[in-house]
């Protein structure tokens, strides 16, 4: 089994996914680029990654890419949305059309 430090996020531009591999398993966050926006529609984290923080790493990598490339973020994936909603310091990355939905009850 790989150590948590070996779980590296890579960006696969062919499949439009940020990925982490562990043996035969792959965790991923899909993305779509259009103009000045990156949309994150879907994230999958298999049970093999449980408790390793892989979902958070995928979100962090996606947001870092958006920030580095000055892209607006549309977190349509519920995991991305929840992650960002809990962190007000990230709200300025979110496309203005989607910010109101980030309010946490």
Buried (B, 14 or more C-beta within 10 A) or exposed (E): EEEEEEBEBEBEEEEBBBBBBBEEBBBBBBBEBEEEBBBBBBBBBBEBBEEBEBBEBBBBBBBEBBEEEEBBBBBBBEBBBBBBBEBEEBBEBBBEEBEEEBEEE
